[in-house]
Amino acid sequence: MTTTHGSTALKEKHVVTRNFVPECLVAWWVLLLTLGALEVAVRAWGYSEPHIYDSIYISRPHR
């Protein structure tokens, strides 16, 4: 059985398109997990502590 060059290209294009969405979702999850891990690491390291307790972030009673 022989196939033409055009039908092979269509099949390959379909495979690439079908796998593109899950690969993007995996990339987004990796990005979100990395950002979350970096946030935890910065807070554990203590670098963000002076900024978190800055006077502009302290809640004051409303008058």
Biotite code that builds the C-alpha atoms (Angstrom):
import biotite.structure as struc

atoms = struc.array([
    struc.Atom([0.000, 0.000, 0.000], chain_id="A", res_id=1, res_name="MET", atom_name="CA", element="C"),
    struc.Atom([1.408, 3.358, -0.980], chain_id="A", res_id=2, res_name="THR", atom_name="CA", element="C"),
    struc.Atom([0.463, 6.733, 0.390], chain_id="A", res_id=3, res_name="THR", atom_name="CA", element="C"),
    struc.Atom([0.806, 10.065, -1.250], chain_id="A", res_id=4, res_name="THR", atom_name="CA", element="C"),
    struc.Atom([2.991, 12.768, 0.190], chain_id="A", res_id=5, res_name="HIS", atom_name="CA", element="C"),
    struc.Atom([0.003, 15.057, 0.837], chain_id="A", res_id=6, res_name="GLY", atom_name="CA", element="C"),
    struc.Atom([-1.933, 12.620, 3.009], chain_id="A", res_id=7, res_name="SER", atom_name="CA", element="C"),
    struc.Atom([1.162, 11.901, 5.099], chain_id="A", res_id=8, res_name="THR", atom_name="CA", element="C"),
    struc.Atom([1.646, 15.616, 5.689], chain_id="A", res_id=9, res_name="ALA", atom_name="CA", element="C"),
    struc.Atom([-1.980, 15.963, 6.780], chain_id="A", res_id=10, res_name="LEU", atom_name="CA", element="C"),
    struc.Atom([-1.639, 13.112, 9.265], chain_id="A", res_id=11, res_name="LYS", atom_name="CA", element="C"),
    struc.Atom([1.532, 14.617, 10.716], chain_id="A", res_id=12, res_name="GLU", atom_name="CA", element="C"),
    struc.Atom([-0.103, 18.043, 10.990], chain_id="A", res_id=13, res_name="LYS", atom_name="CA", element="C"),
    struc.Atom([-3.073, 16.525, 12.824], chain_id="A", res_id=14, res_name="HIS", atom_name="CA", element="C"),
    struc.Atom([-0.766, 14.812, 15.332], chain_id="A", res_id=15, res_name="VAL", atom_name="CA", element="C"),
    struc.Atom([1.113, 18.048, 16.007], chain_id="A", res_id=16, res_name="VAL", atom_name="CA", element="C"),
    struc.Atom([-2.136, 19.987, 16.516], chain_id="A", res_id=17, res_name="THR", atom_name="CA", element="C"),
    struc.Atom([-3.626, 17.292, 18.730], chain_id="A", res_id=18, res_name="ARG", atom_name="CA", element="C"),
    struc.Atom([-0.573, 17.233, 21.021], chain_id="A", res_id=19, res_name="ASN", atom_name="CA", element="C"),
    struc.Atom([-0.169, 21.007, 21.172], chain_id="A", res_id=20, res_name="PHE", atom_name="CA", element="C"),
    struc.Atom([-2.931, 21.750, 23.697], chain_id="A", res_id=21, res_name="VAL", atom_name="CA", element="C"),
    struc.Atom([-1.880, 19.185, 26.324], chain_id="A", res_id=22, res_name="PRO", atom_name="CA", element="C"),
    struc.Atom([1.730, 20.292, 25.987], chain_id="A", res_id=23, res_name="GLU", atom_name="CA", element="C"),
    struc.Atom([0.687, 23.906, 26.605], chain_id="A", res_id=24, res_name="CYS", atom_name="CA", element="C"),
    struc.Atom([-1.294, 22.869, 29.670], chain_id="A", res_id=25, res_name="LEU", atom_name="CA", element="C"),
    struc.Atom([1.704, 20.987, 31.030], chain_id="A", res_id=26, res_name="VAL", atom_name="CA", element="C"),
    struc.Atom([3.908, 24.023, 30.405], chain_id="A", res_id=27, res_name="ALA", atom_name="CA", element="C"),
    struc.Atom([1.448, 26.281, 32.292], chain_id="A", res_id=28, res_name="TRP", atom_name="CA", element="C"),
    struc.Atom([1.319, 23.873, 35.251], chain_id="A", res_id=29, res_name="TRP", atom_name="CA", element="C"),
    struc.Atom([5.112, 23.716, 35.390], chain_id="A", res_id=30, res_name="VAL", atom_name="CA", element="C"),
    struc.Atom([5.265, 27.525, 35.285], chain_id="A", res_id=31, res_name="LEU", atom_name="CA", element="C"),
    struc.Atom([2.682, 27.894, 38.070], chain_id="A", res_id=32, res_name="LEU", atom_name="CA", element="C"),
    struc.Atom([4.378, 25.279, 40.250], chain_id="A", res_id=33, res_name="LEU", atom_name="CA", element="C"),
    struc.Atom([7.754, 26.955, 39.719], chain_id="A", res_id=34, res_name="THR", atom_name="CA", element="C"),
    struc.Atom([6.389, 30.380, 40.659], chain_id="A", res_id=35, res_name="LEU", atom_name="CA", element="C"),
    struc.Atom([4.715, 28.899, 43.737], chain_id="A", res_id=36, res_name="GLY", atom_name="CA", element="C"),
    struc.Atom([7.928, 27.161, 44.793], chain_id="A", res_id=37, res_name="ALA", atom_name="CA", element="C"),
    struc.Atom([9.882, 30.390, 44.306], chain_id="A", res_id=38, res_name="LEU", atom_name="CA", element="C"),
    struc.Atom([7.361, 32.299, 46.437], chain_id="A", res_id=39, res_name="GLU", atom_name="CA", element="C"),
    struc.Atom([7.685, 29.743, 49.242], chain_id="A", res_id=40, res_name="VAL", atom_name="CA", element="C"),
    struc.Atom([11.477, 29.822, 48.974], chain_id="A", res_id=41, res_name="ALA", atom_name="CA", element="C"),
    struc.Atom([11.621, 33.636, 49.159], chain_id="A", res_id=42, res_name="VAL", atom_name="CA", element="C"),
    struc.Atom([9.337, 33.698, 52.197], chain_id="A", res_id=43, res_name="ARG", atom_name="CA", element="C"),
    struc.Atom([11.301, 30.921, 53.921], chain_id="A", res_id=44, res_name="ALA", atom_name="CA", element="C"),
    struc.Atom([14.588, 32.692, 53.158], chain_id="A", res_id=45, res_name="TRP", atom_name="CA", element="C"),
    struc.Atom([13.270, 35.830, 54.860], chain_id="A", res_id=46, res_name="GLY", atom_name="CA", element="C"),
    struc.Atom([13.997, 38.281, 52.056], chain_id="A", res_id=47, res_name="TYR", atom_name="CA", element="C"),
    struc.Atom([10.367, 39.389, 51.768], chain_id="A", res_id=48, res_name="SER", atom_name="CA", element="C"),
    struc.Atom([9.794, 39.878, 55.514], chain_id="A", res_id=49, res_name="GLU", atom_name="CA", element="C"),
    struc.Atom([10.800, 43.590, 55.669], chain_id="A", res_id=50, res_name="PRO", atom_name="CA", element="C"),
    struc.Atom([8.544, 44.296, 52.720], chain_id="A", res_id=51, res_name="HIS", atom_name="CA", element="C"),
    struc.Atom([5.552, 42.372, 54.076], chain_id="A", res_id=52, res_name="ILE", atom_name="CA", element="C"),
    struc.Atom([5.636, 44.237, 57.398], chain_id="A", res_id=53, res_name="TYR", atom_name="CA", element="C"),
    struc.Atom([6.049, 47.659, 55.814], chain_id="A", res_id=54, res_name="ASP", atom_name="CA", element="C"),
    struc.Atom([3.739, 50.334, 57.256], chain_id="A", res_id=55, res_name="SER", atom_name="CA", element="C"),
    struc.Atom([1.677, 50.602, 54.070], chain_id="A", res_id=56, res_name="ILE", atom_name="CA", element="C"),
    struc.Atom([0.537, 46.957, 54.517], chain_id="A", res_id=57, res_name="TYR", atom_name="CA", element="C"),
    struc.Atom([-0.462, 47.254, 58.188], chain_id="A", res_id=58, res_name="ILE", atom_name="CA", element="C"),
    struc.Atom([-4.220, 47.433, 58.612], chain_id="A", res_id=59, res_name="SER", atom_name="CA", element="C"),
    struc.Atom([-5.464, 50.352, 60.654], chain_id="A", res_id=60, res_name="ARG", atom_name="CA", element="C"),
    struc.Atom([-8.956, 50.827, 62.099], chain_id="A", res_id=61, res_name="PRO", atom_name="CA", element="C"),
    struc.Atom([-11.160, 53.041, 59.985], chain_id="A", res_id=62, res_name="HIS", atom_name="CA", element="C"),
    struc.Atom([-12.102, 56.370, 61.520], chain_id="A", res_id=63, res_name="ARG", atom_name="CA", element="C"),
])
